[in-house]
């Protein structure tokens, strides 16, 4: 079965993201800019690239006290399978934790 997507193409000796060779992206984009390209399909301008980097830095430490992290740890500590623990963490997401960023989106 072959999956069709406009996001990436992977073939022997060829990887591209949004039609750009991965080597070009590695040479010319930082991580935030590459994520923006992947999501939007076009390279970010300077301000968009800075904002994407800032957003990625802001979310890199999720904290061991976040509700989803606590739920995951509690379920795992009971001997449940890892997929059950991760599911518990996902179920802990809500409007005050995990969903709060939705109010900040710009359409």
PyMOL commands that set and color helices and strands:
alter all, ss='L'
color gray80, all
select helices_A, chain A and resi 22-28+31-40+46-58+67-77+82-91+100-104
alter helices_A, ss='H'
color red, helices_A
select strands_A, chain A and resi 8-11+14-17+20-21
alter strands_A, ss='S'
color yellow, strands_A
deselect
rebuild
show_as cartoon
